[in-house]
Amino acid sequence: LKAQEFYEKHGGKAIVIARFMPVVRTFAPIVAGIAHMDHKRFTFFNFIGGTLWIWGVGLAGYFLGNLLPNDESIDTYLLPIIFLIVFISVAPPAVHLYKENHKSWNQKVLDVIKRFRYSIFK
């Protein structure tokens, strides 16, 4: 099972990083459970990710609150910040999809053959 191999190799990093990716954070724990990731390991890395998330968002709010003026012009800063957050969240999956969709036809055929051969001989 590819998911199980992935979580054995990168599970901790995936759980921590998933906290910072809006859609991924919803499904990462489900996939970890399906892949039979060790419960103690999942709990540890989920705690680390949650702690980083809480402190990161809290400190970002604190520092941005001190940097930005306290008048009515906050709206001029809010929209660019929202766009930046959306861009950072959407860019990695968009780049991945672009690369996958622009593979050469030969590479796609080779990928299918590799998957087929892997599933037959496993």
Steps between C-alpha positions, in 0.01 A plus 500: 500500500657827387337707773638270768852524355465878479390533863777267618757717324352854521207465740624738768591775256173452312288539814687814612500666156135406439399733785599794281319388182125566509359201309781258585456556875150351472604175334851433638376335824251285307767378259738442792238279662430309179876450455523364857742767621607425856259675739770627738708634211193670348404655834852631558531664157141626511580667832817656352305623196221640714745678727683654204166602348377666820825686566547588133155648454507668840840659443407603145192675637700665775777629274267604219285678756804697614624570147176618348351837594204499739277719288230428245754416226531138617285400202778607263730241660248223554431414136869459401558282808204278406626472140847406625360228726283360219794508257732319742230237560409445135842528332652158592204288383462718189866450405466125558189480280668706230803270497282188493282629216797605289692174509583358163276224368790254518558582866131443578511160328813406696331604825199277423728207416696548824179508705365192322826309545517605865144381567553166322824402671423623849 
